Amino acid sequence: MERQEADCRELAARLGLEVKHVLVDNDVSAYSGKKRPGYEKLLRLIETREIGYVVAWHTDRLHRRLRDLLDYCDAVEQAGTRTVTVKAGDIDLSTAMGIAHAQMGAVFAENYVRSAREKLVRKKLELAQDGRYMGGQRPFGFEPQRVALRNDEAEILRGMARRVIDGYSFRTVAVELNRRGITTQHGKEWNALKVRNVLTRPINAGIISHHGVEYDAQTPAILTGDEWMQLNVAIRDNRQRSNHPGTFRKHLLSGFVYCGRCGARMYNKSKQQRDGGMKPQVWCPGNNVNTGMPSGCGKVSRMMDPIVDLVTEAVMRRLDSPQLAEALERQKTTNNPTRELAKHLSVLEARMSELTNDYYVTKLLSRDEFETLRESTKSEITDTEKQIQEFTSTALLGGIDIGSDVRSKWDSESIEWRRDVLGHLIERIYVHPRGASTGYKVPTYKQWKFDISLIEVKWKV
């Protein structure tokens, strides 16, 4: 870019022109159709007659599309602006013949770009079909250009996959990596989104995905086919349990507590006490805390600490219950069908895409046919996802030794691990409003004045 500007300045000096503006659209192709702030400013300068000459390195630096050239011709014709270039000489747009030559040049330039793009697309397809490297940054776990595995990172990635397969969330895996001092391939700290992005790359299983079609890669795989299938099933379950993969939670029950009066999600806040101290609460806001739009009744709030204590005690009893132990033992002794279910789910999702294409694109289906087939396929997808979740929901719990001291395990683990356990056990926690009857006296729960009968836990397992 600097060399081209120097050439243009040299040409302007030879012509005795004073340079008033230097306009650059770096990294924006003249063919792409994207907004070009420098080019748009150039047209405004021409239309307002603030400049008399345009000096460019080549005509294709100005425009590679005929439609852009026509707009440019109209502007310079009305303003009387001259165009000169370093490589293509003086461009006379004041005569019909000069405009015709410019149009021919634009047509050839546009055709050249189209041909180059077609070759590039074809080259990318050939590389994918051959399983070869198609460009891009070095993926975590691989050497540059994916010529070989970077063994230390590959082993870390296998461990990350095993944790997710075992039911741990992306957040928990990210926290564990950061605590161990392990960084991304760019030397940055991990977050849940980075963990998910690294684990969902098909190249980890020796697969190249190109426009939705999968090819065998020449690169050695980090994960086996079975591990890749199990990981995708676990990631689907992880996604259903977490709508905010890039954020960390500092409160144990964030996202679990809902208003028993209106059903809206409750949020955390601090309330000043009589002694001047601050105590955490959950409350149902009248308006959404993020958008400001109406979302809840604004009528229900409650102290957070006794709810956390109550739920923790309930979880301890749940983890130590004979019913859960029986369910976990049954899961261990039952053939796990998640791999076949995941394959079936992929077939159903492909069928849904085909139905959409047959109705909207090829017009092979009537509206009634499309609606009937879509609803039946959606229903089958929902049923299959429920079956997968039934077999994956207790994966993390299976790693807990029910016969050991469950409370010690709970107390020693991180908040992310405890939230993962809650995500497998609990659907929602409802905080119901207090009764309006006269003479109501708040009962005592441990050290708090708190009515535990107004707290409802809806269990998954």
URJO-V314793 format. One record per pair of residues at least 24 apart in sequence whose C-alpha atoms are under 8 Angstrom apart, sorted by the first residue. I is the first residue (numbers start at 1). GAP is how many residues later the second one is. D is the distance in Angstrom with one decimal. If there is no record, write none. Layout:
i | gap | d
I | GAP | D
I | GAP | D
//
This chain:
i | gap | d
1 | 25 | 7.9
4 | 53 | 6.0
5 | 52 | 7.6
7 | 50 | 7.1
7 | 79 | 6.8
8 | 47 | 6.3
8 | 48 | 6.3
8 | 49 | 6.0
8 | 77 | 7.6
8 | 78 | 6.4
11 | 44 | 7.9
11 | 75 | 6.7
12 | 43 | 7.0
30 | 30 | 7.1
30 | 31 | 6.5
30 | 32 | 6.6
30 | 33 | 5.2
30 | 34 | 5.5
30 | 35 | 7.5
31 | 32 | 6.9
31 | 33 | 5.2
31 | 34 | 5.9
31 | 79 | 7.3
31 | 82 | 7.5
43 | 29 | 7.2
43 | 32 | 6.9
46 | 29 | 6.5
46 | 30 | 6.5
46 | 33 | 6.4
46 | 35 | 6.9
47 | 28 | 6.0
47 | 29 | 7.6
47 | 31 | 7.7
47 | 32 | 6.2
48 | 31 | 7.9
49 | 30 | 6.0
49 | 32 | 7.9
51 | 30 | 7.3
52 | 28 | 7.3
52 | 29 | 4.8
52 | 30 | 6.4
53 | 28 | 5.5
53 | 29 | 4.8
53 | 30 | 5.8
53 | 31 | 7.5
54 | 27 | 7.3
54 | 28 | 6.3
54 | 29 | 4.8
54 | 30 | 6.3
55 | 28 | 6.1
55 | 29 | 5.1
55 | 30 | 5.6
55 | 31 | 7.8
56 | 27 | 7.7
56 | 28 | 6.4
56 | 29 | 4.7
56 | 30 | 6.5
57 | 28 | 5.2
57 | 29 | 4.8
57 | 30 | 6.2
58 | 27 | 5.3
58 | 28 | 6.1
58 | 29 | 5.3
58 | 30 | 5.9
59 | 26 | 6.8
59 | 29 | 6.9
60 | 46 | 7.6
60 | 49 | 6.9
63 | 43 | 7.2
64 | 42 | 5.5
64 | 43 | 7.8
64 | 45 | 5.5
64 | 46 | 5.2
64 | 49 | 8.0
65 | 41 | 6.0
65 | 42 | 7.1
65 | 44 | 7.5
65 | 45 | 5.6
66 | 37 | 6.5
66 | 40 | 5.5
66 | 41 | 6.2
66 | 44 | 7.5
69 | 33 | 8.0
69 | 34 | 7.2
69 | 37 | 7.2
73 | 26 | 7.5
125 | 85 | 7.4
128 | 80 | 6.3
128 | 81 | 7.6
128 | 82 | 6.5
128 | 87 | 6.5
128 | 89 | 7.7
129 | 86 | 5.9
129 | 87 | 7.7
130 | 85 | 7.8
130 | 86 | 7.8
130 | 87 | 7.3
130 | 88 | 7.6
131 | 76 | 7.8
131 | 77 | 6.5
131 | 84 | 6.2
131 | 85 | 5.5
131 | 86 | 3.8
131 | 87 | 5.0
131 | 88 | 7.6
132 | 85 | 6.2
132 | 86 | 5.9
132 | 87 | 7.5
138 | 47 | 7.7
139 | 46 | 7.3
139 | 59 | 7.9
140 | 44 | 7.0
140 | 45 | 5.5
140 | 58 | 7.0
141 | 81 | 7.8
146 | 73 | 6.2
147 | 72 | 6.4
148 | 71 | 6.6
148 | 72 | 6.8
149 | 71 | 7.0
149 | 73 | 7.7
154 | 68 | 6.1
157 | 42 | 7.5
157 | 65 | 7.9
158 | 64 | 7.0
158 | 65 | 6.8
160 | 39 | 7.8
161 | 38 | 6.8
161 | 66 | 8.0
161 | 70 | 6.4
162 | 69 | 7.9
164 | 67 | 6.9
164 | 70 | 6.4
164 | 71 | 7.2
165 | 65 | 6.4
165 | 66 | 5.4
165 | 69 | 5.3
165 | 70 | 7.8
165 | 230 | 7.7
166 | 68 | 7.9
166 | 229 | 5.3
166 | 230 | 5.2
166 | 233 | 7.7
167 | 67 | 6.8
167 | 71 | 7.6
167 | 225 | 7.4
167 | 226 | 7.6
167 | 227 | 7.8
167 | 228 | 5.3
167 | 229 | 4.4
167 | 253 | 7.6
168 | 228 | 6.5
168 | 249 | 7.1
168 | 252 | 6.2
169 | 69 | 6.3
169 | 247 | 7.9
169 | 251 | 6.3
170 | 25 | 6.0
170 | 26 | 6.4
170 | 68 | 7.8
170 | 75 | 7.0
171 | 74 | 7.1
171 | 75 | 7.6
171 | 76 | 7.6
171 | 77 | 6.6
171 | 245 | 6.8
172 | 244 | 5.2
172 | 245 | 6.2
191 | 55 | 6.1
191 | 56 | 7.6
192 | 53 | 5.3
192 | 54 | 4.9
192 | 55 | 7.0
193 | 52 | 5.5
193 | 53 | 4.7
194 | 52 | 7.9
200 | 32 | 7.6
226 | 113 | 7.9
229 | 110 | 6.2
229 | 113 | 7.5
230 | 108 | 7.5
230 | 109 | 6.6
233 | 105 | 7.2
233 | 106 | 7.7
233 | 109 | 6.4
233 | 155 | 7.4
233 | 159 | 8.0
234 | 158 | 6.9
237 | 152 | 6.3
237 | 155 | 7.2
237 | 156 | 7.8
241 | 182 | 6.5
249 | 167 | 7.8
250 | 165 | 7.6
251 | 164 | 8.0
252 | 56 | 7.6
252 | 163 | 6.4
252 | 166 | 7.5
252 | 167 | 6.1
253 | 55 | 7.2
253 | 166 | 7.5
256 | 170 | 7.9
256 | 171 | 7.4
256 | 172 | 5.2
256 | 173 | 5.8
257 | 25 | 7.9
257 | 171 | 6.1
257 | 172 | 4.7
257 | 173 | 5.9
257 | 174 | 7.1
258 | 26 | 7.8
258 | 170 | 6.9
258 | 171 | 6.0
258 | 172 | 4.9
258 | 173 | 6.3
259 | 24 | 8.0
259 | 25 | 6.2
259 | 41 | 6.8
259 | 171 | 5.6
259 | 172 | 5.3
259 | 173 | 6.5
260 | 170 | 5.0
260 | 171 | 5.0
260 | 172 | 4.1
260 | 173 | 6.7
261 | 36 | 7.6
261 | 39 | 7.5
261 | 170 | 8.0
261 | 171 | 6.0
261 | 172 | 6.3
262 | 34 | 6.4
262 | 35 | 6.1
263 | 33 | 7.7
264 | 31 | 6.6
264 | 32 | 5.3
264 | 33 | 7.8
265 | 31 | 7.7
279 | 24 | 7.5
279 | 25 | 8.0
280 | 24 | 5.5
280 | 25 | 7.1
281 | 24 | 7.8
299 | 134 | 7.8
300 | 131 | 7.7
300 | 132 | 7.5
300 | 133 | 5.8
302 | 129 | 7.7
306 | 139 | 7.7
306 | 142 | 6.9
306 | 144 | 7.3
307 | 148 | 7.6
310 | 142 | 7.7
311 | 146 | 7.8
315 | 107 | 7.9
315 | 110 | 8.0
316 | 90 | 6.9
316 | 91 | 6.6
319 | 83 | 6.9
319 | 87 | 7.3
320 | 82 | 6.1
320 | 83 | 7.9
320 | 86 | 7.3
324 | 137 | 7.4
325 | 77 | 6.9
328 | 66 | 7.0
328 | 69 | 7.8
328 | 70 | 6.1
331 | 60 | 7.3
336 | 55 | 7.1
337 | 54 | 8.0
338 | 50 | 5.7
338 | 53 | 7.0
341 | 43 | 6.6
341 | 46 | 7.8
341 | 47 | 6.6
342 | 46 | 7.5
344 | 40 | 7.9
345 | 36 | 6.3
345 | 39 | 6.5
345 | 40 | 7.5
348 | 29 | 6.7
348 | 32 | 7.7
348 | 33 | 6.4
349 | 32 | 7.5
351 | 26 | 7.8
352 | 25 | 6.8
352 | 26 | 7.9
393 | 31 | 5.5
393 | 68 | 8.0
394 | 30 | 6.6
394 | 67 | 7.9
396 | 24 | 7.9
396 | 25 | 7.0
396 | 28 | 7.8
397 | 24 | 6.9
397 | 27 | 7.8
424 | 36 | 6.9
424 | 37 | 7.3
425 | 34 | 5.9
425 | 35 | 5.1
425 | 36 | 5.2
426 | 31 | 7.1
426 | 32 | 6.1
426 | 33 | 4.5
426 | 34 | 5.2
426 | 35 | 7.3
427 | 30 | 7.8
427 | 31 | 5.5
427 | 32 | 5.4
427 | 33 | 5.5
428 | 29 | 6.2
428 | 30 | 5.2
428 | 31 | 7.3
429 | 26 | 7.1
429 | 27 | 5.7
429 | 28 | 4.6
429 | 29 | 6.1
430 | 25 | 5.8
430 | 26 | 5.0
430 | 27 | 6.4
430 | 28 | 7.9
431 | 24 | 5.0
431 | 25 | 6.6
432 | 24 | 7.7
//
